[in-house]
Amino acid sequence: MHKERVFTKKLAWHEIVNVAYKHVLCKLLNKIEIRLYELHCTNMLCKEQVDDINDYHSVIKASCMKAASRCISTTSKPIIAGWNDLVRHFKDQSIC
């Protein structure tokens, strides 16, 4: 039985240099309210401080993904690690 390959759409992260992405990400990150007084807690075991840092992490990650989904195209082409470095020249030689 032959399994059919299914390609899912993925972000084309090589487009990270995309100027629109940088602009949108900057706008989203600037909207994050940073409560400095919470980050100045000196108690390393303070649960509130850990929760705040985890919240900031989640908001920053969500901002990156939101900007990417708005500005970076998707691809359903499979990405094969090492293809360009190890195999592409053999393909090019066989085509000539």
PDB file of N, CA, C and O in Angstrom, chain B, residues numbered from 101:
ATOM      1  N   MET B 101       0.837  -1.180   0.000  1.00  0.00           N
ATOM      2  CA  MET B 101       0.000   0.000   0.000  1.00  0.00           C
ATOM      3  C   MET B 101       0.882   1.242   0.000  1.00  0.00           C
ATOM      4  O   MET B 101       1.766   1.382   0.845  1.00  0.00           O
ATOM      5  N   HIS B 102       0.647   2.116  -0.921  1.00  0.00           N
ATOM      6  CA  HIS B 102       1.455   3.328  -1.083  1.00  0.00           C
ATOM      7  C   HIS B 102       0.780   4.489  -0.372  1.00  0.00           C
ATOM      8  O   HIS B 102      -0.379   4.808  -0.639  1.00  0.00           O
ATOM      9  N   LYS B 103       1.509   5.109   0.526  1.00  0.00           N
ATOM     10  CA  LYS B 103       0.958   6.270   1.234  1.00  0.00           C
ATOM     11  C   LYS B 103       1.173   7.519   0.401  1.00  0.00           C
ATOM     12  O   LYS B 103       2.260   7.745  -0.131  1.00  0.00           O
ATOM     13  N   GLU B 104       0.143   8.316   0.294  1.00  0.00           N
ATOM     14  CA  GLU B 104       0.235   9.568  -0.445  1.00  0.00           C
ATOM     15  C   GLU B 104       0.861  10.629   0.456  1.00  0.00           C
ATOM     16  O   GLU B 104       0.469  10.778   1.613  1.00  0.00           O
ATOM     17  N   ARG B 105       1.829  11.360  -0.076  1.00  0.00           N
ATOM     18  CA  ARG B 105       2.476  12.413   0.694  1.00  0.00           C
ATOM     19  C   ARG B 105       1.548  13.615   0.799  1.00  0.00           C
ATOM     20  O   ARG B 105       0.948  14.051  -0.184  1.00  0.00           O
ATOM     21  N   VAL B 106       1.449  14.123   1.984  1.00  0.00           N
ATOM     22  CA  VAL B 106       0.606  15.289   2.217  1.00  0.00           C
ATOM     23  C   VAL B 106       1.506  16.445   2.621  1.00  0.00           C
ATOM     24  O   VAL B 106       2.281  16.335   3.572  1.00  0.00           O
ATOM     25  N   PHE B 107       1.402  17.536   1.908  1.00  0.00           N
ATOM     26  CA  PHE B 107       2.209  18.707   2.200  1.00  0.00           C
ATOM     27  C   PHE B 107       1.347  19.750   2.899  1.00  0.00           C
ATOM     28  O   PHE B 107       0.279  20.124   2.415  1.00  0.00           O
ATOM     29  N   THR B 108       1.829  20.204   4.030  1.00  0.00           N
ATOM     30  CA  THR B 108       1.105  21.258   4.737  1.00  0.00           C
ATOM     31  C   THR B 108       1.794  22.579   4.461  1.00  0.00           C
ATOM     32  O   THR B 108       3.006  22.637   4.254  1.00  0.00           O
ATOM     33  N   LYS B 109       1.010  23.624   4.461  1.00  0.00           N
ATOM     34  CA  LYS B 109       1.572  24.953   4.222  1.00  0.00           C
ATOM     35  C   LYS B 109       2.393  25.379   5.425  1.00  0.00           C
ATOM     36  O   LYS B 109       1.939  25.277   6.565  1.00  0.00           O
ATOM     37  N   LYS B 110       3.599  25.855   5.168  1.00  0.00           N
ATOM     38  CA  LYS B 110       4.489  26.332   6.210  1.00  0.00           C
ATOM     39  C   LYS B 110       4.990  27.715   5.834  1.00  0.00           C
ATOM     40  O   LYS B 110       5.049  28.068   4.656  1.00  0.00           O
ATOM     41  N   LEU B 111       5.349  28.489   6.842  1.00  0.00           N
ATOM     42  CA  LEU B 111       5.902  29.808   6.574  1.00  0.00           C
ATOM     43  C   LEU B 111       7.248  29.676   5.890  1.00  0.00           C
ATOM     44  O   LEU B 111       8.055  28.814   6.241  1.00  0.00           O
ATOM     45  N   ALA B 112       7.482  30.526   4.923  1.00  0.00           N
ATOM     46  CA  ALA B 112       8.762  30.557   4.218  1.00  0.00           C
ATOM     47  C   ALA B 112       9.706  31.454   5.016  1.00  0.00           C
ATOM     48  O   ALA B 112       9.884  32.627   4.686  1.00  0.00           O
ATOM     49  N   TRP B 113      10.306  30.899   6.061  1.00  0.00           N
ATOM     50  CA  TRP B 113      11.078  31.698   7.012  1.00  0.00           C
ATOM     51  C   TRP B 113      12.296  32.367   6.389  1.00  0.00           C
ATOM     52  O   TRP B 113      12.852  33.292   6.981  1.00  0.00           O
ATOM     53  N   HIS B 114      12.723  31.927   5.218  1.00  0.00           N
ATOM     54  CA  HIS B 114      13.837  32.617   4.560  1.00  0.00           C
ATOM     55  C   HIS B 114      13.447  34.044   4.183  1.00  0.00           C
ATOM     56  O   HIS B 114      14.311  34.859   3.862  1.00  0.00           O
ATOM     57  N   GLU B 115      12.153  34.347   4.219  1.00  0.00           N
ATOM     58  CA  GLU B 115      11.685  35.696   3.930  1.00  0.00           C
ATOM     59  C   GLU B 115      11.673  36.576   5.175  1.00  0.00           C
ATOM     60  O   GLU B 115      11.050  37.637   5.177  1.00  0.00           O
ATOM     61  N   ILE B 116      12.352  36.146   6.225  1.00  0.00           N
ATOM     62  CA  ILE B 116      12.348  36.882   7.489  1.00  0.00           C
ATOM     63  C   ILE B 116      12.919  38.294   7.306  1.00  0.00           C
ATOM     64  O   ILE B 116      12.657  39.178   8.122  1.00  0.00           O
ATOM     65  N   VAL B 117      13.681  38.503   6.262  1.00  0.00           N
ATOM     66  CA  VAL B 117      14.233  39.830   5.990  1.00  0.00           C
ATOM     67  C   VAL B 117      13.167  40.759   5.415  1.00  0.00           C
ATOM     68  O   VAL B 117      13.425  41.935   5.159  1.00  0.00           O
ATOM     69  N   ASN B 118      12.003  40.231   5.223  1.00  0.00           N
ATOM     70  CA  ASN B 118      10.869  40.973   4.696  1.00  0.00           C
ATOM     71  C   ASN B 118      10.646  42.252   5.509  1.00  0.00           C
ATOM     72  O   ASN B 118      10.439  42.190   6.721  1.00  0.00           O
ATOM     73  N   VAL B 119      10.687  43.398   4.847  1.00  0.00           N
ATOM     74  CA  VAL B 119      10.554  44.694   5.520  1.00  0.00           C
ATOM     75  C   VAL B 119       9.177  44.843   6.153  1.00  0.00           C
ATOM     76  O   VAL B 119       9.057  45.398   7.245  1.00  0.00           O
ATOM     77  N   ALA B 120       8.146  44.360   5.489  1.00  0.00           N
ATOM     78  CA  ALA B 120       6.792  44.454   6.041  1.00  0.00           C
ATOM     79  C   ALA B 120       6.706  43.681   7.350  1.00  0.00           C
ATOM     80  O   ALA B 120       6.085  44.143   8.307  1.00  0.00           O
ATOM     81  N   TYR B 121       7.327  42.506   7.394  1.00  0.00           N
ATOM     82  CA  TYR B 121       7.330  41.707   8.621  1.00  0.00           C
ATOM     83  C   TYR B 121       7.955  42.498   9.765  1.00  0.00           C
ATOM     84  O   TYR B 121       7.405  42.554  10.865  1.00  0.00           O
ATOM     85  N   LYS B 122       9.100  43.104   9.501  1.00  0.00           N
ATOM     86  CA  LYS B 122       9.787  43.874  10.542  1.00  0.00           C
ATOM     87  C   LYS B 122       8.918  45.032  11.028  1.00  0.00           C
ATOM     88  O   LYS B 122       8.862  45.316  12.224  1.00  0.00           O
ATOM     89  N   HIS B 123       8.247  45.690  10.099  1.00  0.00           N
ATOM     90  CA  HIS B 123       7.398  46.825  10.449  1.00  0.00           C
ATOM     91  C   HIS B 123       6.205  46.379  11.306  1.00  0.00           C
ATOM     92  O   HIS B 123       5.922  46.978  12.344  1.00  0.00           O
ATOM     93  N   VAL B 124       5.519  45.335  10.870  1.00  0.00           N
ATOM     94  CA  VAL B 124       4.355  44.837  11.609  1.00  0.00           C
ATOM     95  C   VAL B 124       4.785  44.318  12.975  1.00  0.00           C
ATOM     96  O   VAL B 124       4.118  44.585  13.974  1.00  0.00           O
ATOM     97  N   LEU B 125       5.892  43.577  13.031  1.00  0.00           N
ATOM     98  CA  LEU B 125       6.376  43.057  14.310  1.00  0.00           C
ATOM     99  C   LEU B 125       6.707  44.196  15.268  1.00  0.00           C
ATOM    100  O   LEU B 125       6.376  44.128  16.452  1.00  0.00           O
ATOM    101  N   CYS B 126       7.345  45.222  14.773  1.00  0.00           N
ATOM    102  CA  CYS B 126       7.693  46.377  15.607  1.00  0.00           C
ATOM    103  C   CYS B 126       6.427  47.009  16.191  1.00  0.00           C
ATOM    104  O   CYS B 126       6.391  47.353  17.372  1.00  0.00           O
ATOM    105  N   LYS B 127       5.395  47.161  15.365  1.00  0.00           N
ATOM    106  CA  LYS B 127       4.141  47.746  15.846  1.00  0.00           C
ATOM    107  C   LYS B 127       3.503  46.861  16.920  1.00  0.00           C
ATOM    108  O   LYS B 127       3.010  47.367  17.928  1.00  0.00           O
ATOM    109  N   LEU B 128       3.512  45.560  16.708  1.00  0.00           N
ATOM    110  CA  LEU B 128       2.922  44.645  17.685  1.00  0.00           C
ATOM    111  C   LEU B 128       3.714  44.629  18.991  1.00  0.00           C
ATOM    112  O   LEU B 128       3.133  44.620  20.076  1.00  0.00           O
ATOM    113  N   LEU B 129       5.030  44.626  18.882  1.00  0.00           N
ATOM    114  CA  LEU B 129       5.856  44.598  20.101  1.00  0.00           C
ATOM    115  C   LEU B 129       5.725  45.896  20.891  1.00  0.00           C
ATOM    116  O   LEU B 129       5.787  45.887  22.120  1.00  0.00           O
ATOM    117  N   ASN B 130       5.543  47.004  20.190  1.00  0.00           N
ATOM    118  CA  ASN B 130       5.379  48.285  20.877  1.00  0.00           C
ATOM    119  C   ASN B 130       4.075  48.371  21.660  1.00  0.00           C
ATOM    120  O   ASN B 130       3.940  49.215  22.546  1.00  0.00           O
ATOM    121  N   LYS B 131       3.116  47.507  21.343  1.00  0.00           N
ATOM    122  CA  LYS B 131       1.845  47.488  22.058  1.00  0.00           C
ATOM    123  C   LYS B 131       1.925  46.723  23.378  1.00  0.00           C
ATOM    124  O   LYS B 131       1.005  46.800  24.193  1.00  0.00           O
ATOM    125  N   ILE B 132       3.013  45.990  23.595  1.00  0.00           N
ATOM    126  CA  ILE B 132       3.142  45.194  24.816  1.00  0.00           C
ATOM    127  C   ILE B 132       3.432  46.120  25.996  1.00  0.00           C
ATOM    128  O   ILE B 132       4.384  46.900  25.980  1.00  0.00           O
ATOM    129  N   GLU B 133       2.601  46.011  26.995  1.00  0.00           N
ATOM    130  CA  GLU B 133       2.790  46.830  28.195  1.00  0.00           C
ATOM    131  C   GLU B 133       3.806  46.131  29.101  1.00  0.00           C
ATOM    132  O   GLU B 133       3.582  45.013  29.566  1.00  0.00           O
ATOM    133  N   ILE B 134       4.907  46.805  29.334  1.00  0.00           N
ATOM    134  CA  ILE B 134       5.945  46.253  30.200  1.00  0.00           C
ATOM    135  C   ILE B 134       5.812  46.901  31.570  1.00  0.00           C
ATOM    136  O   ILE B 134       5.937  48.117  31.713  1.00  0.00           O
ATOM    137  N   ARG B 135       5.560  46.079  32.562  1.00  0.00           N
ATOM    138  CA  ARG B 135       5.406  46.564  33.929  1.00  0.00           C
ATOM    139  C   ARG B 135       6.741  46.364  34.647  1.00  0.00           C
ATOM    140  O   ARG B 135       6.991  45.320  35.250  1.00  0.00           O
ATOM    141  N   LEU B 136       7.583  47.378  34.567  1.00  0.00           N
ATOM    142  CA  LEU B 136       8.946  47.276  35.096  1.00  0.00           C
ATOM    143  C   LEU B 136       8.981  46.941  36.581  1.00  0.00           C
ATOM    144  O   LEU B 136       9.873  46.221  37.030  1.00  0.00           O
ATOM    145  N   TYR B 137       8.031  47.448  37.343  1.00  0.00           N
ATOM    146  CA  TYR B 137       8.049  47.185  38.773  1.00  0.00           C
ATOM    147  C   TYR B 137       7.947  45.688  39.063  1.00  0.00           C
ATOM    148  O   TYR B 137       8.457  45.218  40.080  1.00  0.00           O
ATOM    149  N   GLU B 138       7.293  44.940  38.181  1.00  0.00           N
ATOM    150  CA  GLU B 138       7.179  43.501  38.381  1.00  0.00           C
ATOM    151  C   GLU B 138       8.488  42.783  38.054  1.00  0.00           C
ATOM    152  O   GLU B 138       8.782  41.727  38.615  1.00  0.00           O
ATOM    153  N   LEU B 139       9.256  43.353  37.160  1.00  0.00           N
ATOM    154  CA  LEU B 139      10.504  42.705  36.761  1.00  0.00           C
ATOM    155  C   LEU B 139      11.662  43.039  37.692  1.00  0.00           C
ATOM    156  O   LEU B 139      12.734  42.443  37.584  1.00  0.00           O
ATOM    157  N   HIS B 140      11.460  43.977  38.594  1.00  0.00           N
ATOM    158  CA  HIS B 140      12.522  44.361  39.524  1.00  0.00           C
ATOM    159  C   HIS B 140      12.494  43.568  40.820  1.00  0.00           C
ATOM    160  O   HIS B 140      13.260  43.856  41.739  1.00  0.00           O
ATOM    161  N   CYS B 141      11.653  42.611  40.901  1.00  0.00           N
ATOM    162  CA  CYS B 141      11.570  41.774  42.098  1.00  0.00           C
ATOM    163  C   CYS B 141      12.909  41.040  42.262  1.00  0.00           C
ATOM    164  O   CYS B 141      13.428  40.471  41.301  1.00  0.00           O
ATOM    165  N   THR B 142      13.453  41.055  43.456  1.00  0.00           N
ATOM    166  CA  THR B 142      14.763  40.427  43.699  1.00  0.00           C
ATOM    167  C   THR B 142      14.641  39.000  44.214  1.00  0.00           C
ATOM    168  O   THR B 142      15.645  38.301  44.349  1.00  0.00           O
ATOM    169  N   ASN B 143      13.434  38.568  44.498  1.00  0.00           N
ATOM    170  CA  ASN B 143      13.214  37.212  44.979  1.00  0.00           C
ATOM    171  C   ASN B 143      13.143  36.273  43.773  1.00  0.00           C
ATOM    172  O   ASN B 143      12.150  36.276  43.045  1.00  0.00           O
ATOM    173  N   MET B 144      14.178  35.476  43.560  1.00  0.00           N
ATOM    174  CA  MET B 144      14.247  34.604  42.385  1.00  0.00           C
ATOM    175  C   MET B 144      13.191  33.489  42.412  1.00  0.00           C
ATOM    176  O   MET B 144      12.921  32.863  41.387  1.00  0.00           O
ATOM    177  N   LEU B 145      12.608  33.250  43.564  1.00  0.00           N
ATOM    178  CA  LEU B 145      11.596  32.209  43.678  1.00  0.00           C
ATOM    179  C   LEU B 145      10.180  32.783  43.647  1.00  0.00           C
ATOM    180  O   LEU B 145       9.208  32.071  43.900  1.00  0.00           O
ATOM    181  N   CYS B 146      10.077  34.044  43.343  1.00  0.00           N
ATOM    182  CA  CYS B 146       8.786  34.736  43.312  1.00  0.00           C
ATOM    183  C   CYS B 146       7.937  34.189  42.163  1.00  0.00           C
ATOM    184  O   CYS B 146       8.277  34.357  40.992  1.00  0.00           O
ATOM    185  N   LYS B 147       6.848  33.542  42.508  1.00  0.00           N
ATOM    186  CA  LYS B 147       5.975  32.947  41.494  1.00  0.00           C
ATOM    187  C   LYS B 147       5.384  34.009  40.571  1.00  0.00           C
ATOM    188  O   LYS B 147       5.237  33.768  39.373  1.00  0.00           O
ATOM    189  N   GLU B 148       5.047  35.171  41.105  1.00  0.00           N
ATOM    190  CA  GLU B 148       4.469  36.236  40.281  1.00  0.00           C
ATOM    191  C   GLU B 148       5.450  36.695  39.211  1.00  0.00           C
ATOM    192  O   GLU B 148       5.060  36.946  38.071  1.00  0.00           O
ATOM    193  N   GLN B 149       6.730  36.805  39.582  1.00  0.00           N
ATOM    194  CA  GLN B 149       7.744  37.229  38.618  1.00  0.00           C
ATOM    195  C   GLN B 149       7.891  36.181  37.516  1.00  0.00           C
ATOM    196  O   GLN B 149       7.970  36.531  36.338  1.00  0.00           O
ATOM    197  N   VAL B 150       7.929  34.923  37.881  1.00  0.00           N
ATOM    198  CA  VAL B 150       8.044  33.846  36.887  1.00  0.00           C
ATOM    199  C   VAL B 150       6.826  33.864  35.967  1.00  0.00           C
ATOM    200  O   VAL B 150       6.961  33.725  34.751  1.00  0.00           O
ATOM    201  N   ASP B 151       5.647  34.035  36.543  1.00  0.00           N
ATOM    202  CA  ASP B 151       4.427  34.102  35.733  1.00  0.00           C
ATOM    203  C   ASP B 151       4.459  35.288  34.767  1.00  0.00           C
ATOM    204  O   ASP B 151       4.060  35.164  33.610  1.00  0.00           O
ATOM    205  N   ASP B 152       4.936  36.436  35.250  1.00  0.00           N
ATOM    206  CA  ASP B 152       5.017  37.623  34.398  1.00  0.00           C
ATOM    207  C   ASP B 152       5.976  37.400  33.231  1.00  0.00           C
ATOM    208  O   ASP B 152       5.675  37.750  32.090  1.00  0.00           O
ATOM    209  N   ILE B 153       7.123  36.817  33.529  1.00  0.00           N
ATOM    210  CA  ILE B 153       8.102  36.552  32.464  1.00  0.00           C
ATOM    211  C   ILE B 153       7.526  35.559  31.459  1.00  0.00           C
ATOM    212  O   ILE B 153       7.709  35.725  30.253  1.00  0.00           O
ATOM    213  N   ASN B 154       6.842  34.542  31.935  1.00  0.00           N
ATOM    214  CA  ASN B 154       6.202  33.583  31.020  1.00  0.00           C
ATOM    215  C   ASN B 154       5.131  34.261  30.173  1.00  0.00           C
ATOM    216  O   ASN B 154       4.980  33.954  28.991  1.00  0.00           O
ATOM    217  N   ASP B 155       4.386  35.186  30.782  1.00  0.00           N
ATOM    218  CA  ASP B 155       3.377  35.940  30.028  1.00  0.00           C
ATOM    219  C   ASP B 155       4.032  36.785  28.936  1.00  0.00           C
ATOM    220  O   ASP B 155       3.556  36.807  27.801  1.00  0.00           O
ATOM    221  N   TYR B 156       5.124  37.480  29.273  1.00  0.00           N
ATOM    222  CA  TYR B 156       5.836  38.285  28.276  1.00  0.00           C
ATOM    223  C   TYR B 156       6.335  37.395  27.140  1.00  0.00           C
ATOM    224  O   TYR B 156       6.229  37.755  25.967  1.00  0.00           O
ATOM    225  N   HIS B 157       6.867  36.256  27.488  1.00  0.00           N
ATOM    226  CA  HIS B 157       7.360  35.318  26.476  1.00  0.00           C
ATOM    227  C   HIS B 157       6.233  34.917  25.529  1.00  0.00           C
ATOM    228  O   HIS B 157       6.418  34.907  24.312  1.00  0.00           O
ATOM    229  N   SER B 158       5.071  34.589  26.082  1.00  0.00           N
ATOM    230  CA  SER B 158       3.933  34.175  25.265  1.00  0.00           C
ATOM    231  C   SER B 158       3.459  35.293  24.346  1.00  0.00           C
ATOM    232  O   SER B 158       3.135  35.048  23.184  1.00  0.00           O
ATOM    233  N   VAL B 159       3.418  36.516  24.859  1.00  0.00           N
ATOM    234  CA  VAL B 159       2.958  37.652  24.058  1.00  0.00           C
ATOM    235  C   VAL B 159       3.963  37.958  22.942  1.00  0.00           C
ATOM    236  O   VAL B 159       3.564  38.254  21.816  1.00  0.00           O
ATOM    237  N   ILE B 160       5.244  37.889  23.245  1.00  0.00           N
ATOM    238  CA  ILE B 160       6.274  38.140  22.226  1.00  0.00           C
ATOM    239  C   ILE B 160       6.209  37.067  21.146  1.00  0.00           C
ATOM    240  O   ILE B 160       6.270  37.378  19.956  1.00  0.00           O
ATOM    241  N   LYS B 161       6.088  35.816  21.549  1.00  0.00           N
ATOM    242  CA  LYS B 161       5.999  34.713  20.588  1.00  0.00           C
ATOM    243  C   LYS B 161       4.757  34.869  19.710  1.00  0.00           C
ATOM    244  O   LYS B 161       4.828  34.694  18.493  1.00  0.00           O
ATOM    245  N   ALA B 162       3.629  35.195  20.324  1.00  0.00           N
ATOM    246  CA  ALA B 162       2.393  35.387  19.560  1.00  0.00           C
ATOM    247  C   ALA B 162       2.524  36.551  18.587  1.00  0.00           C
ATOM    248  O   ALA B 162       2.005  36.488  17.472  1.00  0.00           O
ATOM    249  N   SER B 163       3.212  37.612  18.996  1.00  0.00           N
ATOM    250  CA  SER B 163       3.426  38.764  18.115  1.00  0.00           C
ATOM    251  C   SER B 163       4.261  38.367  16.899  1.00  0.00           C
ATOM    252  O   SER B 163       3.961  38.770  15.775  1.00  0.00           O
ATOM    253  N   CYS B 164       5.302  37.580  17.127  1.00  0.00           N
ATOM    254  CA  CYS B 164       6.150  37.119  16.017  1.00  0.00           C
ATOM    255  C   CYS B 164       5.344  36.284  15.035  1.00  0.00           C
ATOM    256  O   CYS B 164       5.459  36.462  13.823  1.00  0.00           O
ATOM    257  N   MET B 165       4.529  35.375  15.553  1.00  0.00           N
ATOM    258  CA  MET B 165       3.739  34.514  14.680  1.00  0.00           C
ATOM    259  C   MET B 165       2.647  35.300  13.944  1.00  0.00           C
ATOM    260  O   MET B 165       2.362  35.031  12.777  1.00  0.00           O
ATOM    261  N   LYS B 166       2.043  36.266  14.631  1.00  0.00           N
ATOM    262  CA  LYS B 166       1.005  37.080  14.000  1.00  0.00           C
ATOM    263  C   LYS B 166       1.587  37.914  12.860  1.00  0.00           C
ATOM    264  O   LYS B 166       0.999  37.995  11.781  1.00  0.00           O
ATOM    265  N   ALA B 167       2.748  38.534  13.103  1.00  0.00           N
ATOM    266  CA  ALA B 167       3.405  39.315  12.057  1.00  0.00           C
ATOM    267  C   ALA B 167       3.799  38.418  10.892  1.00  0.00           C
ATOM    268  O   ALA B 167       3.649  38.798   9.730  1.00  0.00           O
ATOM    269  N   ALA B 168       4.297  37.238  11.201  1.00  0.00           N
ATOM    270  CA  ALA B 168       4.693  36.301  10.146  1.00  0.00           C
ATOM    271  C   ALA B 168       3.504  35.873   9.314  1.00  0.00           C
ATOM    272  O   ALA B 168       3.590  35.818   8.087  1.00  0.00           O
ATOM    273  N   SER B 169       2.387  35.566   9.973  1.00  0.00           N
ATOM    274  CA  SER B 169       1.214  35.112   9.216  1.00  0.00           C
ATOM    275  C   SER B 169       0.658  36.214   8.324  1.00  0.00           C
ATOM    276  O   SER B 169       0.034  35.926   7.302  1.00  0.00           O
ATOM    277  N   ARG B 170       0.875  37.464   8.696  1.00  0.00           N
ATOM    278  CA  ARG B 170       0.404  38.591   7.881  1.00  0.00           C
ATOM    279  C   ARG B 170       1.348  38.906   6.722  1.00  0.00           C
ATOM    280  O   ARG B 170       0.900  39.353   5.666  1.00  0.00           O
ATOM    281  N   CYS B 171       2.636  38.680   6.906  1.00  0.00           N
ATOM    282  CA  CYS B 171       3.618  39.230   5.959  1.00  0.00           C
ATOM    283  C   CYS B 171       4.487  38.208   5.232  1.00  0.00           C
ATOM    284  O   CYS B 171       5.097  38.542   4.217  1.00  0.00           O
ATOM    285  N   ILE B 172       4.557  37.001   5.712  1.00  0.00           N
ATOM    286  CA  ILE B 172       5.452  36.014   5.108  1.00  0.00           C
ATOM    287  C   ILE B 172       4.611  34.981   4.384  1.00  0.00           C
ATOM    288  O   ILE B 172       3.677  34.412   4.949  1.00  0.00           O
ATOM    289  N   SER B 173       4.951  34.748   3.139  1.00  0.00           N
ATOM    290  CA  SER B 173       4.183  33.797   2.338  1.00  0.00           C
ATOM    291  C   SER B 173       4.363  32.385   2.893  1.00  0.00           C
ATOM    292  O   SER B 173       5.256  32.121   3.698  1.00  0.00           O
ATOM    293  N   THR B 174       3.506  31.506   2.448  1.00  0.00           N
ATOM    294  CA  THR B 174       3.606  30.112   2.867  1.00  0.00           C
ATOM    295  C   THR B 174       4.035  29.266   1.683  1.00  0.00           C
ATOM    296  O   THR B 174       3.917  29.672   0.527  1.00  0.00           O
ATOM    297  N   THR B 175       4.523  28.108   1.991  1.00  0.00           N
ATOM    298  CA  THR B 175       4.944  27.180   0.954  1.00  0.00           C
ATOM    299  C   THR B 175       4.496  25.783   1.338  1.00  0.00           C
ATOM    300  O   THR B 175       4.486  25.429   2.517  1.00  0.00           O
ATOM    301  N   SER B 176       4.131  25.007   0.363  1.00  0.00           N
ATOM    302  CA  SER B 176       3.794  23.612   0.641  1.00  0.00           C
ATOM    303  C   SER B 176       4.884  22.704   0.076  1.00  0.00           C
ATOM    304  O   SER B 176       4.768  21.479   0.103  1.00  0.00           O
ATOM    305  N   LYS B 177       5.927  23.321  -0.427  1.00  0.00           N
ATOM    306  CA  LYS B 177       7.052  22.585  -0.983  1.00  0.00           C
ATOM    307  C   LYS B 177       7.847  21.962   0.167  1.00  0.00           C
ATOM    308  O   LYS B 177       8.174  22.659   1.127  1.00  0.00           O
ATOM    309  N   PRO B 178       8.157  20.689   0.091  1.00  0.00           N
ATOM    310  CA  PRO B 178       8.914  20.085   1.187  1.00  0.00           C
ATOM    311  C   PRO B 178      10.336  20.640   1.251  1.00  0.00           C
ATOM    312  O   PRO B 178      10.960  20.900   0.222  1.00  0.00           O
ATOM    313  N   ILE B 179      10.822  20.811   2.437  1.00  0.00           N
ATOM    314  CA  ILE B 179      12.188  21.281   2.632  1.00  0.00           C
ATOM    315  C   ILE B 179      13.028  20.087   3.042  1.00  0.00           C
ATOM    316  O   ILE B 179      12.748  19.435   4.048  1.00  0.00           O
ATOM    317  N   ILE B 180      14.048  19.806   2.266  1.00  0.00           N
ATOM    318  CA  ILE B 180      14.898  18.656   2.529  1.00  0.00           C
ATOM    319  C   ILE B 180      16.246  19.173   3.011  1.00  0.00           C
ATOM    320  O   ILE B 180      16.984  19.813   2.262  1.00  0.00           O
ATOM    321  N   ALA B 181      16.552  18.890   4.256  1.00  0.00           N
ATOM    322  CA  ALA B 181      17.802  19.366   4.848  1.00  0.00           C
ATOM    323  C   ALA B 181      19.000  18.840   4.061  1.00  0.00           C
ATOM    324  O   ALA B 181      19.086  17.648   3.766  1.00  0.00           O
ATOM    325  N   GLY B 182      19.918  19.734   3.728  1.00  0.00           N
ATOM    326  CA  GLY B 182      21.139  19.352   3.031  1.00  0.00           C
ATOM    327  C   GLY B 182      21.009  19.263   1.524  1.00  0.00           C
ATOM    328  O   GLY B 182      22.003  19.033   0.835  1.00  0.00           O
ATOM    329  N   TRP B 183      19.805  19.441   0.994  1.00  0.00           N
ATOM    330  CA  TRP B 183      19.611  19.284  -0.446  1.00  0.00           C
ATOM    331  C   TRP B 183      20.538  20.186  -1.242  1.00  0.00           C
ATOM    332  O   TRP B 183      21.262  19.702  -2.113  1.00  0.00           O
ATOM    333  N   ASN B 184      20.535  21.486  -0.965  1.00  0.00           N
ATOM    334  CA  ASN B 184      21.340  22.425  -1.747  1.00  0.00           C
ATOM    335  C   ASN B 184      22.828  22.166  -1.578  1.00  0.00           C
ATOM    336  O   ASN B 184      23.583  22.285  -2.543  1.00  0.00           O
ATOM    337  N   ASP B 185      23.263  21.816  -0.382  1.00  0.00           N
ATOM    338  CA  ASP B 185      24.692  21.628  -0.125  1.00  0.00           C
ATOM    339  C   ASP B 185      25.221  20.295  -0.636  1.00  0.00           C
ATOM    340  O   ASP B 185      26.348  20.227  -1.126  1.00  0.00           O
ATOM    341  N   LEU B 186      24.428  19.241  -0.528  1.00  0.00           N
ATOM    342  CA  LEU B 186      24.940  17.899  -0.787  1.00  0.00           C
ATOM    343  C   LEU B 186      24.472  17.259  -2.089  1.00  0.00           C
ATOM    344  O   LEU B 186      25.176  16.412  -2.639  1.00  0.00           O
ATOM    345  N   VAL B 187      23.314  17.639  -2.588  1.00  0.00           N
ATOM    346  CA  VAL B 187      22.725  16.892  -3.697  1.00  0.00           C
ATOM    347  C   VAL B 187      22.496  17.726  -4.954  1.00  0.00           C
ATOM    348  O   VAL B 187      22.539  17.188  -6.060  1.00  0.00           O
ATOM    349  N   ARG B 188      22.255  19.016  -4.808  1.00  0.00           N
ATOM    350  CA  ARG B 188      21.859  19.843  -5.935  1.00  0.00           C
ATOM    351  C   ARG B 188      22.840  19.762  -7.119  1.00  0.00           C
ATOM    352  O   ARG B 188      22.406  19.713  -8.270  1.00  0.00           O
ATOM    353  N   HIS B 189      24.136  19.747  -6.854  1.00  0.00           N
ATOM    354  CA  HIS B 189      25.091  19.712  -7.971  1.00  0.00           C
ATOM    355  C   HIS B 189      24.964  18.420  -8.781  1.00  0.00           C
ATOM    356  O   HIS B 189      25.176  18.440  -9.994  1.00  0.00           O
ATOM    357  N   PHE B 190      24.621  17.296  -8.140  1.00  0.00           N
ATOM    358  CA  PHE B 190      24.409  16.043  -8.887  1.00  0.00           C
ATOM    359  C   PHE B 190      23.175  16.157  -9.769  1.00  0.00           C
ATOM    360  O   PHE B 190      23.179  15.674 -10.902  1.00  0.00           O
ATOM    361  N   LYS B 191      22.127  16.785  -9.270  1.00  0.00           N
ATOM    362  CA  LYS B 191      20.906  16.986 -10.058  1.00  0.00           C
ATOM    363  C   LYS B 191      21.216  17.858 -11.255  1.00  0.00           C
ATOM    364  O   LYS B 191      20.823  17.553 -12.381  1.00  0.00           O
ATOM    365  N   ASP B 192      21.939  18.972 -10.996  1.00  0.00           N
ATOM    366  CA  ASP B 192      22.268  19.892 -12.087  1.00  0.00           C
ATOM    367  C   ASP B 192      23.119  19.223 -13.152  1.00  0.00           C
ATOM    368  O   ASP B 192      22.930  19.480 -14.341  1.00  0.00           O
ATOM    369  N   GLN B 193      24.068  18.356 -12.744  1.00  0.00           N
ATOM    370  CA  GLN B 193      24.922  17.651 -13.695  1.00  0.00           C
ATOM    371  C   GLN B 193      24.104  16.660 -14.526  1.00  0.00           C
ATOM    372  O   GLN B 193      24.361  16.488 -15.717  1.00  0.00           O
ATOM    373  N   SER B 194      23.126  16.012 -13.903  1.00  0.00           N
ATOM    374  CA  SER B 194      22.330  15.020 -14.626  1.00  0.00           C
ATOM    375  C   SER B 194      21.407  15.658 -15.643  1.00  0.00           C
ATOM    376  O   SER B 194      21.034  15.021 -16.628  1.00  0.00           O
ATOM    377  N   ILE B 195      21.034  16.908 -15.418  1.00  0.00           N
ATOM    378  CA  ILE B 195      20.134  17.598 -16.333  1.00  0.00           C
ATOM    379  C   ILE B 195      20.873  18.050 -17.591  1.00  0.00           C
ATOM    380  O   ILE B 195      20.283  18.080 -18.670  1.00  0.00           O
ATOM    381  N   CYS B 196      22.150  18.401 -17.469  1.00  0.00           N
ATOM    382  CA  CYS B 196      22.927  18.935 -18.608  1.00  0.00           C
ATOM    383  C   CYS B 196      23.098  17.972 -19.728  1.00  0.00           C
ATOM    384  O   CYS B 196      23.727  18.300 -20.734  1.00  0.00           O
TER     385      CYS B 196
END
